[in-house]
Amino acid sequence: VGISGHEGRQAVNSADFAIAQFRFLQQLMLVHGRWNYRRAATAVLFVFYANILFVLTAFVYNYFNKFSGSALFWVFLTTVYSYPTQVPIAVIACLNQDISRKTALEYPAMYISGRKNLHLDKGSAIEYIFKAFVHAFLISAVSIAWAAPSDVDISVLGTTVYMACIYVCVSRSCLETYTWTWLNLGVILFGYLSMLVFEPIYYGSDPAIFVRFGPSVLWASGNEPQLLWSTTILVTAMCTVYDMVALYIRKEFHPNLVDVVIEIDRGFGDDSG
């Protein structure tokens, strides 16, 4: 951080950030610095979580295909997976403000989250990895349990697991959101709805899928697409409820300073103590 003054502009020219007066340093560190740390931590952990979840579901499938090498997902699906899952969290991370500017200045001790790396330490990484394992198990178990007696082909099973991964990730990004704007809502809807457009475009070019389901597995008529959507919605609800319960237990019984101040900022806490 460089401060411009009578001494010259050498410090400013070689600094990442420049301010005109020392008093601006308070907001730069306590407000913007802390916001940026939380945003970066959220984005990094979520990207790891989303990719681990996607890979684990494909890995679990290998146990059921006897490691034959058949792929659960079409190449196109693996290519575009990052768009509906990570575009929302990228936008959300850019706009997120877990506490207001006023509260950040009233509670300067909140800056400790960055100094002690509370949101990007080994514990946080293990927590997200564990959630990815739990979610991958729920998605795989429910999808395969539905597919086994129904005698569906791999295109339906793969699409079910794929849509479940997307919907679980987008729902998870909602839980990471503290600041709701029209832009946040727009990217959330993009995550939920984008594959409803892209999937028919790709699947319509596959003769095997086109003959059986028409241009789309998602939009086809019959019993299998209905079970596909019911499975996707059920798995999404299960994973979201698990996350909400885990978050409630942690904040209710093992809160840290950040959790307490966030509740005070939202008007749910008591700052008398």
Disulfide bonds with the S-S distance in Angstrom:
none
